[in-house]
Amino acid sequence: MNEIPLPPLDVPALLRQYGLRPHKGLGQNFLQDESVLREIVSVADLEPVDTVLEIGPGLGSLTRHLALAARSVTAVELDRNLFPPLKKVLAPYKNVRLVQGDILALDPADLVDAPDYVVVANIPYYITSAVIRHLLESSPRPRRIVLTVQKEVAARICAAPGGMSLLALSVQVYGQPSIAAHIPAEAFYPAPSVDSAVVRMDIYLEPVISSARLETFFRLAKAGFGQKRKTLRNSLASLLGRDGAGSLLAAAGIDPMRRAETLSLEEWGKLVVSIQ
């Protein structure tokens, strides 16, 4: 693919040109630091034959870099007001397709033409969990997901037993997450109040918990984390009753006085296979 020069995108000037302002309600903070943009593409580890699904291209700063690294990019943007500047910025990139819509209302299989695709996204905190779940429950699943999220959210996704969360379990049952880069707030326009991080998730061919048991796994996990300060016997009682919760924990060899955040994914798996 012929390389196209990538001068830094002047985000404030582009917004002024089109009479636009960052939409706080949509969590719009536009990445504009070229070194950070290049680092995200490096983390995505793309091949020239790859298909990329980008969520929230904004003004196309990252999309340009993705277009140079991959065979094709489908960029899904919710805010229709951004389409005029987006089309202008991305006009030189013939391998980019723009889609206006809500990713949560779209089937990824309808957006990409290759099963072995990669997702890249800079998403606001309030939809992080929903977007991850939507992507991981789609078919086919992406082979890799690279998300730019708030630093604290990145830490939650990559948590280990002792600090586990429902979000961590929801990711780690499908793949291996790691924090690949840290991004200072000033890399964005406007600068958010917190720093961000890039999380890379390498997705397994099959979930750690068998597909047939995933629904049970998520029911148990939601009950366990629904009342985090309670012991597992008490939190799981909301789903199974106190006696049922005690019997399940005993069958799985798990101390009923422990709390949900202390369990490993393997221990949740033992609970799933022990349930009647």
C-alpha positions as CSV (number, residue, x, y, z in Angstrom):
1,M,0.0,0.0,0.0
2,N,1.4,3.4,-0.9
3,E,2.3,5.4,2.2
4,I,0.5,8.7,2.6
5,P,2.2,11.4,4.7
6,L,0.5,11.8,8.0
7,P,0.9,15.4,9.3
8,P,-0.6,15.8,12.8
9,L,-4.4,16.5,12.7
10,D,-5.3,19.9,14.1
11,V,-8.3,18.8,16.1
12,P,-9.4,22.2,17.5
13,A,-9.1,23.8,14.1
14,L,-11.0,21.0,12.4
15,L,-13.8,21.3,15.0
16,R,-14.0,25.1,14.5
17,Q,-14.1,24.7,10.7
18,Y,-17.2,22.6,11.0
19,G,-18.8,24.5,13.8
20,L,-18.5,21.5,16.2
21,R,-17.6,21.1,19.9
22,P,-16.7,18.0,21.8
23,H,-19.9,16.3,23.0
24,K,-19.5,15.7,26.7
25,G,-22.6,13.4,26.8
26,L,-20.8,11.1,24.3
27,G,-17.5,11.2,26.2
28,Q,-15.7,12.8,23.3
29,N,-12.0,13.3,23.9
30,F,-10.1,13.2,20.6
31,L,-6.7,11.6,20.5
32,Q,-4.3,13.9,18.8
33,D,-0.7,12.9,19.9
34,E,0.9,11.3,16.9
35,S,3.4,9.2,18.9
36,V,0.5,7.8,20.9
37,L,-1.5,7.0,17.8
38,R,1.5,5.1,16.3
39,E,1.9,3.2,19.6
40,I,-1.7,2.1,19.6
41,V,-1.2,0.7,16.0
42,S,1.9,-1.0,17.2
43,V,0.0,-2.6,20.1
44,A,-2.6,-3.8,17.6
45,D,0.1,-5.8,15.8
46,L,-1.6,-5.6,12.5
47,E,-0.6,-7.5,9.3
48,P,-1.2,-6.0,5.8
49,V,-3.9,-8.6,5.2
50,D,-5.9,-7.7,8.3
51,T,-9.4,-6.4,8.6
52,V,-10.0,-3.9,11.4
53,L,-13.2,-2.8,13.0
54,E,-12.7,0.6,14.7
55,I,-15.3,1.9,17.1
56,G,-15.5,5.6,17.7
57,P,-13.1,7.0,15.0
58,G,-14.0,10.6,16.1
59,L,-12.2,12.8,13.6
60,G,-10.1,10.0,12.0
61,S,-6.8,10.6,13.7
62,L,-6.2,6.9,14.5
63,T,-8.2,5.7,11.5
64,R,-5.5,7.1,9.1
65,H,-2.8,5.0,10.8
66,L,-4.9,1.9,10.8
67,A,-5.6,2.3,7.1
68,L,-1.9,2.3,6.4
69,A,-1.3,-0.8,8.4
70,A,-4.3,-3.0,7.4
71,R,-6.1,-4.3,4.3
72,S,-9.4,-2.6,5.3
73,V,-10.9,-0.6,8.1
74,T,-14.6,-0.3,9.0
75,A,-15.1,2.7,11.3
76,V,-18.3,2.9,13.2
77,E,-19.2,6.4,14.6
78,L,-22.3,7.2,16.6
79,D,-22.2,11.0,16.2
80,R,-23.5,11.8,12.7
81,N,-22.3,15.4,13.2
82,L,-18.7,14.2,12.8
83,F,-19.3,12.7,9.4
84,P,-18.5,15.8,7.3
85,P,-15.0,16.3,8.9
86,L,-14.5,12.5,9.0
87,K,-15.1,12.1,5.3
88,K,-12.7,15.0,4.5
89,V,-9.9,13.6,6.7
90,L,-10.3,10.0,5.4
91,A,-10.9,10.8,1.7
92,P,-7.4,9.7,0.7
93,Y,-7.9,6.3,2.2
94,K,-9.8,4.1,-0.1
95,N,-9.7,1.1,2.2
96,V,-11.8,2.8,4.9
97,R,-15.5,2.4,5.1
98,L,-17.5,4.7,7.4
99,V,-20.7,3.5,9.2
100,Q,-22.9,5.7,11.2
101,G,-24.5,3.9,14.1
102,D,-24.4,2.5,17.6
103,I,-22.0,-0.4,17.8
104,L,-24.2,-2.0,20.5
105,A,-27.1,-2.1,18.0
106,L,-25.0,-3.6,15.2
107,D,-23.8,-7.1,14.5
108,P,-20.0,-7.1,14.0
109,A,-20.5,-10.0,11.5
110,D,-22.4,-7.5,9.3
111,L,-19.6,-5.0,9.5
112,V,-16.5,-7.0,8.7
113,D,-15.9,-9.5,5.9
114,A,-13.2,-11.6,7.6
115,P,-13.6,-13.9,10.6
116,D,-10.1,-13.2,11.9
117,Y,-10.5,-9.5,12.5
118,V,-9.1,-7.0,15.0
119,V,-11.0,-4.4,17.0
120,V,-9.5,-1.1,17.9
121,A,-11.4,1.4,19.9
122,N,-11.1,4.6,22.0
123,I,-14.3,4.4,24.0
124,P,-15.8,6.3,27.0
125,Y,-16.0,4.7,30.4
126,Y,-19.8,4.4,30.5
127,I,-20.0,1.9,27.6
128,T,-16.8,0.0,28.2
129,S,-18.4,-3.1,29.8
130,A,-21.3,-3.2,27.3
131,V,-19.0,-2.9,24.2
132,I,-16.6,-5.6,25.5
133,R,-19.5,-8.0,26.2
134,H,-21.1,-7.3,22.8
135,L,-17.9,-8.0,20.9
136,L,-17.0,-11.1,22.9
137,E,-20.5,-12.6,22.5
138,S,-20.5,-12.0,18.8
139,S,-19.8,-14.6,16.2
140,P,-17.2,-14.8,15.0
141,R,-15.3,-13.2,17.8
142,P,-12.3,-10.9,17.0
143,R,-8.9,-12.4,17.5
144,R,-7.7,-9.3,19.3
145,I,-9.3,-6.3,20.9
146,V,-7.3,-3.1,21.6
147,L,-9.1,-0.6,23.8
148,T,-8.1,2.9,25.0
149,V,-9.9,3.3,28.3
150,Q,-9.5,5.1,31.6
151,K,-6.5,3.9,33.5
152,E,-8.6,2.7,36.4
153,V,-10.8,0.7,34.0
154,A,-7.8,-0.9,32.4
155,A,-6.6,-2.0,35.9
156,R,-10.0,-3.6,36.6
157,I,-10.0,-5.5,33.3
158,C,-6.5,-6.9,34.0
159,A,-7.2,-7.6,37.7
160,A,-6.0,-10.8,39.5
161,P,-7.7,-12.7,42.3
162,G,-7.9,-10.5,45.3
163,G,-9.1,-7.6,43.2
164,M,-11.3,-9.4,40.7
165,S,-14.4,-7.8,39.3
166,L,-17.3,-8.8,37.1
167,L,-15.7,-6.9,34.3
168,A,-12.4,-8.8,34.7
169,L,-14.1,-12.1,34.7
170,S,-16.2,-11.1,31.7
171,V,-13.0,-10.5,29.7
172,Q,-10.7,-13.1,31.1
173,V,-13.1,-16.0,30.4
174,Y,-12.7,-15.1,26.7
175,G,-9.1,-14.0,26.5
176,Q,-5.9,-12.7,28.0
177,P,-5.8,-9.0,28.7
178,S,-2.7,-6.9,29.4
179,I,-2.0,-3.2,29.8
180,A,0.2,-2.4,26.8
181,A,0.7,1.4,27.2
182,H,-0.2,4.4,29.3
183,I,-1.6,7.6,27.8
184,P,-1.4,11.0,29.6
185,A,-4.5,13.1,29.6
186,E,-2.8,15.8,27.5
187,A,-2.7,13.4,24.5
188,F,-6.4,14.2,24.1
189,Y,-8.4,17.2,23.1
190,P,-10.0,18.2,25.3
191,A,-7.9,16.7,28.0
192,P,-9.9,14.4,30.3
193,S,-9.6,14.6,34.1
194,V,-7.8,11.2,34.3
195,D,-5.0,9.4,32.4
196,S,-5.8,6.5,30.1
197,A,-4.3,3.1,29.2
198,V,-4.2,0.8,26.2
199,V,-5.5,-2.7,26.9
200,R,-4.7,-5.5,24.5
201,M,-6.9,-8.6,24.7
202,D,-5.8,-11.7,22.9
203,I,-8.9,-13.8,22.4
204,Y,-8.9,-17.5,22.9
205,L,-10.2,-19.8,20.2
206,E,-12.7,-21.1,22.8
207,P,-13.8,-19.5,26.2
208,V,-12.2,-20.9,29.3
209,I,-15.7,-21.9,30.5
210,S,-17.4,-24.1,27.9
211,S,-20.0,-22.3,25.7
212,A,-22.7,-24.5,27.1
213,R,-22.0,-23.3,30.7
214,L,-21.4,-19.6,30.0
215,E,-24.9,-18.5,30.9
216,T,-24.6,-20.3,34.2
217,F,-21.2,-18.8,34.8
218,F,-22.4,-15.3,34.3
219,R,-25.5,-15.8,36.5
220,L,-23.3,-17.0,39.3
221,A,-20.7,-14.2,38.8
222,K,-23.4,-11.5,38.7
223,A,-24.9,-12.9,42.0
224,G,-21.4,-13.1,43.6
225,F,-20.5,-9.6,42.7
226,G,-24.0,-8.2,43.2
227,Q,-23.3,-7.8,46.9
228,K,-19.5,-7.6,47.0
229,R,-19.1,-7.0,50.7
230,K,-20.9,-10.1,51.6
231,T,-19.4,-13.6,51.8
232,L,-20.0,-15.9,48.9
233,R,-22.5,-17.9,50.9
234,N,-24.6,-14.8,51.5
235,S,-24.2,-13.3,48.0
236,L,-24.9,-16.5,46.1
237,A,-28.0,-17.1,48.4
238,S,-29.8,-14.4,46.3
239,L,-29.7,-16.9,43.4
240,L,-29.6,-20.3,45.1
241,G,-30.9,-19.8,48.6
242,R,-28.6,-20.0,51.7
243,D,-28.6,-23.8,51.8
244,G,-28.1,-24.1,48.1
245,A,-25.2,-21.7,48.1
246,G,-23.6,-23.5,51.0
247,S,-23.9,-26.9,49.2
248,L,-22.5,-25.5,46.0
249,L,-19.5,-24.0,47.7
250,A,-18.8,-27.2,49.6
251,A,-19.0,-29.2,46.4
252,A,-16.5,-26.9,44.7
253,G,-14.2,-27.0,47.7
254,I,-14.4,-23.2,48.3
255,D,-14.6,-21.6,51.7
256,P,-18.1,-20.1,52.0
257,M,-16.6,-17.1,54.0
258,R,-14.6,-15.9,51.0
259,R,-15.7,-13.0,48.9
260,A,-16.2,-12.9,45.1
261,E,-13.2,-10.7,44.4
262,T,-10.8,-13.3,45.9
263,L,-11.8,-16.2,43.5
264,S,-9.8,-17.1,40.5
265,L,-11.4,-17.9,37.1
266,E,-10.5,-21.5,37.7
267,E,-12.5,-21.5,41.0
268,W,-15.5,-19.9,39.3
269,G,-15.2,-22.8,36.8
270,K,-15.4,-25.3,39.7
271,L,-18.6,-23.6,40.9
272,V,-20.1,-23.8,37.4
273,V,-19.5,-27.5,37.0
274,S,-20.7,-28.2,40.6
275,I,-24.0,-26.6,40.2
276,Q,-27.0,-28.8,39.8
